[in-house]
Amino acid sequence: MQHLDVRVIEQALAWAREGETLWLCTVLATYGSSPRAPGSLLVVHRDGRHVGSLSGGCVEDDFLARLAEGEFARPVTTLRYGEERADGTGITLPCGGILDVLIERVVPDADSLVHLDVVLATLKGQRPLARRVDLVNGARHFVEDDGIGPRVVLEAESDVAQIRMTPAARLVIAGISPVSEACAQFARGLGFEVFVCDPREEALAAFHVEGVEVRPELPSAFIAAGHCHAATAVVALTHDPRIDDLAMIEAVRTPAFYIGVMGSWRTSQARAERLQRSGGLSESDIARLHMPIGLDLGSKTPAEIALSVMADILRVQRGKARDAL
């Protein structure tokens, strides 16, 4: 199953290619509790069909009702939800937070199609870019981006929002095991795109996690085919060196932000020696590998090990040092 942001932009492109005007909504900022983070997307067709989410539903309902009444005809609009207005018409969010939303009216012209194509390519990890949107006149263009920092930056002095179009977080699981299944379930709940690769027919037959793409091939082949971008984590969880070692050899050649393999300290030391001796990995390559994988939580069961793995992935993704925990 594709990441929600990718599905939003793919649907926006489909409607635009059909000649339909659409409304692209982006969470600009949140204050207090909020169901969705800055940068979250929603696309809406004039007939009310929509893909994506801004909140738990109350914001979407209000937006759809106002759109049906003919609002949002301007190229760009910003709204604040969760704050009572003087006329008593404000929407109070159940979580008690405040949500600022950017609403762009997108007409189906050549410029819009190109813009949406570039956004989709960026979300799929082909190039790190940010969108700069003028909050007054709706003018938009792309700038190079290093992918570091908050998802949305508001430049009050210039009335511009810079929205980082980061690739959807992706998890590649090399090999099927009980830990793999638990890890896939955790990752889906955290919003990752999840790919599970294993060439073994009996393992594939026993794996069932909704929303996960299962590939009946060697993980190393999948990784070598270019499926890892800078927002990708690769984990090998089988204890089978024929699967795990080959996956590690290919993964260190990618920009993946996290590469880990399951095993004890003794197994990990033996694997490091084997990968240097037979796999041609350098010391810097070995240093990229998280092995043993995961945080040291004293995990015993597959679910506990998977929890430690995903917690460590999130730690690295958020730029936190291990000893900071």
URLINSUL-V884936 format. One record per residue. N is the residue number from 1. RES is the residue in three letters. PSI is psi as a letter, one per 30 degrees, with the letter a starting at -180 (none if undefined). Layout:
BEGIN
n: [N | N]
res: [RES | RES]
psi: [PSI | PSI]
END
This chain:
BEGIN
n: [1 | 2 | 3 | 4 | 5 | 6 | 7 | 8 | 9 | 10 | 11 | 12 | 13 | 14 | 15 | 16 | 17 | 18 | 19 | 20 | 21 | 22 | 23 | 24 | 25 | 26 | 27 | 28 | 29 | 30 | 31 | 32 | 33 | 34 | 35 | 36 | 37 | 38 | 39 | 40 | 41 | 42 | 43 | 44 | 45 | 46 | 47 | 48 | 49 | 50 | 51 | 52 | 53 | 54 | 55 | 56 | 57 | 58 | 59 | 60 | 61 | 62 | 63 | 64 | 65 | 66 | 67 | 68 | 69 | 70 | 71 | 72 | 73 | 74 | 75 | 76 | 77 | 78 | 79 | 80 | 81 | 82 | 83 | 84 | 85 | 86 | 87 | 88 | 89 | 90 | 91 | 92 | 93 | 94 | 95 | 96 | 97 | 98 | 99 | 100 | 101 | 102 | 103 | 104 | 105 | 106 | 107 | 108 | 109 | 110 | 111 | 112 | 113 | 114 | 115 | 116 | 117 | 118 | 119 | 120 | 121 | 122 | 123 | 124 | 125 | 126 | 127 | 128 | 129 | 130 | 131 | 132 | 133 | 134 | 135 | 136 | 137 | 138 | 139 | 140 | 141 | 142 | 143 | 144 | 145 | 146 | 147 | 148 | 149 | 150 | 151 | 152 | 153 | 154 | 155 | 156 | 157 | 158 | 159 | 160 | 161 | 162 | 163 | 164 | 165 | 166 | 167 | 168 | 169 | 170 | 171 | 172 | 173 | 174 | 175 | 176 | 177 | 178 | 179 | 180 | 181 | 182 | 183 | 184 | 185 | 186 | 187 | 188 | 189 | 190 | 191 | 192 | 193 | 194 | 195 | 196 | 197 | 198 | 199 | 200 | 201 | 202 | 203 | 204 | 205 | 206 | 207 | 208 | 209 | 210 | 211 | 212 | 213 | 214 | 215 | 216 | 217 | 218 | 219 | 220 | 221 | 222 | 223 | 224 | 225 | 226 | 227 | 228 | 229 | 230 | 231 | 232 | 233 | 234 | 235 | 236 | 237 | 238 | 239 | 240 | 241 | 242 | 243 | 244 | 245 | 246 | 247 | 248 | 249 | 250 | 251 | 252 | 253 | 254 | 255 | 256 | 257 | 258 | 259 | 260 | 261 | 262 | 263 | 264 | 265 | 266 | 267 | 268 | 269 | 270 | 271 | 272 | 273 | 274 | 275 | 276 | 277 | 278 | 279 | 280 | 281 | 282 | 283 | 284 | 285 | 286 | 287 | 288 | 289 | 290 | 291 | 292 | 293 | 294 | 295 | 296 | 297 | 298 | 299 | 300 | 301 | 302 | 303 | 304 | 305 | 306 | 307 | 308 | 309 | 310 | 311 | 312 | 313 | 314 | 315 | 316 | 317 | 318 | 319 | 320 | 321 | 322 | 323 | 324 | 325]
res: [MET | GLN | HIS | LEU | ASP | VAL | ARG | VAL | ILE | GLU | GLN | ALA | LEU | ALA | TRP | ALA | ARG | GLU | GLY | GLU | THR | LEU | TRP | LEU | CYS | THR | VAL | LEU | ALA | THR | TYR | GLY | SER | SER | PRO | ARG | ALA | PRO | GLY | SER | LEU | LEU | VAL | VAL | HIS | ARG | ASP | GLY | ARG | HIS | VAL | GLY | SER | LEU | SER | GLY | GLY | CYS | VAL | GLU | ASP | ASP | PHE | LEU | ALA | ARG | LEU | ALA | GLU | GLY | GLU | PHE | ALA | ARG | PRO | VAL | THR | THR | LEU | ARG | TYR | GLY | GLU | GLU | ARG | ALA | ASP | GLY | THR | GLY | ILE | THR | LEU | PRO | CYS | GLY | GLY | ILE | LEU | ASP | VAL | LEU | ILE | GLU | ARG | VAL | VAL | PRO | ASP | ALA | ASP | SER | LEU | VAL | HIS | LEU | ASP | VAL | VAL | LEU | ALA | THR | LEU | LYS | GLY | GLN | ARG | PRO | LEU | ALA | ARG | ARG | VAL | ASP | LEU | VAL | ASN | GLY | ALA | ARG | HIS | PHE | VAL | GLU | ASP | ASP | GLY | ILE | GLY | PRO | ARG | VAL | VAL | LEU | GLU | ALA | GLU | SER | ASP | VAL | ALA | GLN | ILE | ARG | MET | THR | PRO | ALA | ALA | ARG | LEU | VAL | ILE | ALA | GLY | ILE | SER | PRO | VAL | SER | GLU | ALA | CYS | ALA | GLN | PHE | ALA | ARG | GLY | LEU | GLY | PHE | GLU | VAL | PHE | VAL | CYS | ASP | PRO | ARG | GLU | GLU | ALA | LEU | ALA | ALA | PHE | HIS | VAL | GLU | GLY | VAL | GLU | VAL | ARG | PRO | GLU | LEU | PRO | SER | ALA | PHE | ILE | ALA | ALA | GLY | HIS | CYS | HIS | ALA | ALA | THR | ALA | VAL | VAL | ALA | LEU | THR | HIS | ASP | PRO | ARG | ILE | ASP | ASP | LEU | ALA | MET | ILE | GLU | ALA | VAL | ARG | THR | PRO | ALA | PHE | TYR | ILE | GLY | VAL | MET | GLY | SER | TRP | ARG | THR | SER | GLN | ALA | ARG | ALA | GLU | ARG | LEU | GLN | ARG | SER | GLY | GLY | LEU | SER | GLU | SER | ASP | ILE | ALA | ARG | LEU | HIS | MET | PRO | ILE | GLY | LEU | ASP | LEU | GLY | SER | LYS | THR | PRO | ALA | GLU | ILE | ALA | LEU | SER | VAL | MET | ALA | ASP | ILE | LEU | ARG | VAL | GLN | ARG | GLY | LYS | ALA | ARG | ASP | ALA | LEU]
psi: [k | l | k | e | e | e | e | e | e | e | e | e | e | e | e | e | f | g | g | k | k | l | k | j | k | k | j | e | l | k | k | a | k | k | f | k | l | k | f | k | l | k | k | k | l | f | g | f | k | l | k | a | k | f | a | g | e | e | e | e | e | e | e | e | e | e | e | f | g | g | l | h | f | l | e | k | k | k | k | k | k | g | k | k | l | e | g | g | g | l | k | k | k | e | f | g | a | k | k | k | k | k | j | k | j | j | l | i | l | e | e | e | e | e | e | e | e | e | e | e | e | e | f | g | g | f | k | j | l | k | k | j | k | j | f | e | f | g | k | k | l | l | l | k | k | f | g | k | a | l | e | k | k | k | j | e | f | g | h | k | k | j | j | k | i | k | k | k | k | k | k | j | j | j | k | k | l | e | e | e | e | e | e | e | e | e | e | e | f | g | g | k | k | k | k | k | k | k | f | j | e | e | e | e | f | f | k | j | k | k | g | k | j | k | k | i | l | k | e | e | e | e | e | f | g | g | g | k | a | f | g | k | k | k | k | k | h | f | g | j | f | f | e | e | e | e | e | e | e | e | e | f | g | l | g | k | f | k | j | l | k | k | l | l | e | e | e | e | e | e | e | e | e | e | e | e | e | f | f | g | k | l | e | e | e | e | f | f | k | j | k | k | l | l | l | i | g | h | k | e | l | e | e | e | e | e | e | e | e | e | e | e | e | e | e | e | e | f | g | k | k | e | f | f | none]
END
